Amino acid sequence: MIAKSWRALTGRGRVFLLVSLVGLIACMAFGQRDLARVCLLLLLLPLAAIAVVGRSRLHLVSERTIDPPRVTLGERMDATLSLRKAGALPVGLLRFEDTVPRELGRRPRFTIHTFAGDWQRKITYPLMGLARGRYRVGPLLVRAVDPFGLAQIDRQFRATNEVLVTPEVVPLGPLGSASGNNASGESTPQKIGLVGQDDVLVREYRDGDDVRRIHWRSTARKGEIMVRREEQAWDPSVTILLDSRASSHAGTGRTASFEWAVSAVTSIAHHLLTNGFRMTMVDVEGRVPTASAEDPYAAREAVLLAMTDEDLSDVTSLETALETNLHRQGEMLVAVLGRLNPADVAALATARKGRTVGLAIVLDVDSFTIRGLRADPEVMAQHEDCVRQLTEAQWRVVQVKRGSSVAEAWAELEHRGGGA
């Protein structure tokens, strides 16, 4: 108890207590009773200050609201603290500091100096979504100081608020040619016009196929037996790959290449889900959990939350993700990629086989950072050569530099598809 009371005293309070105690002992030693009474009163003053600030802890109420609790990267929020003190006992000074992650801005600090025992205040301060992710605001810290500055007691409230900073979702143009033939598997036909009409609903003959399904014109042209597919409703599906390797990205903060890639993947996913696609999302560590596309709103929400939590990985290769998740015949494949190497091109070329279309947005990651942190010229040249090889592997490729928008990259994919 004594140690706790000593810690509650300020430097001024400790000096005041020691001087009063020494004075009391000296007065008693020299028989100065009147001065001893004065020193005794002064000795009791720091103890009374401890009692005052200690009592204030029992009557302070705090409530925090954040509007809105979820924002897009770079947007502003407003936090409002509602403070109320009950009781007739006054406190000289209250110092407040709210716990705010640095990704949301600076910690607000403010004081309330009043001798009123009962009061209410509302304090509003701004928060900025400087980095994507989930954050906790709070708890509120308060330091109560008596009117004479002799004692202080710190208190920490328990309440916190969760804040979400989500990636930017950019509206994209119509699908058009970027979606390829939009077929998935044998049961769904290809769009007429993207391939020859005779080949729209045909495939190679398999043991057990009905001979009445043989398509003789395609058989004569290809030199092998071809049969008609079963015509069913169009059921488009897509796999979206996010290159989340730390070694393939550059830059920091909101302008980093990885943040651009996350925004692109989220925007494309929302766009395709809105257009009725069944979707699978993967990063270099495996499949990204998303909701069923049967409920487009829930699916878009799941994508947004998953991309809010997405982070860079120490994995250095695309091969594992491509081999375990992307071997799906007849499905559209979209990849948002960082810096490439020959092994990446080989894996992507293999994953492209048998798919209706492969779309790649390749970032010039060195344009997202300062000159002193860019890769060596040899690495840059290797990356450019890999982009060329990816195009030769029948990928539709668009290169993106810093300053380009996701909508512009998507429109360029449409333009290149239309000219194919």
Secondary structure, 3 states (H helix, E strand, C coil): CHHHHHHHECHHHHHHHHHHHHHHHHHHHCCCHHHHHHHHHHHHHHHHHHHHHHHHHHHEEEEEEEECCEEECCCEEEEEEEEEECCCCCEEEEEEEECCCHHHCCCCEEEEEECCCCEEEEEEEEEECCCCEEEEECCEEEEEECCCCCEEEEEECCCCEEEEEECCCCCCCCCHHHHCCCCCCCCCCCCECCECHHHCCEEECCCCCCHHHECHHHHHHHCCCEEECCCCCCCCEEEEEECCEHHHCCCCHHHCHHHHHHHHHHHHHHHHHHCCCEEEEEECCEEECCCCCCCHHHHHHHHHHHHHHCCCECCCCCHHHHHHHCCCCCCEEEEEECCCCHHHHHHHHHHHCCCCCEEEEEECHHHHCCHHHCCCHHHHHHHHHHHHHHHHCCCEEEEECCCCCHHHHHHHHHHHHHCC
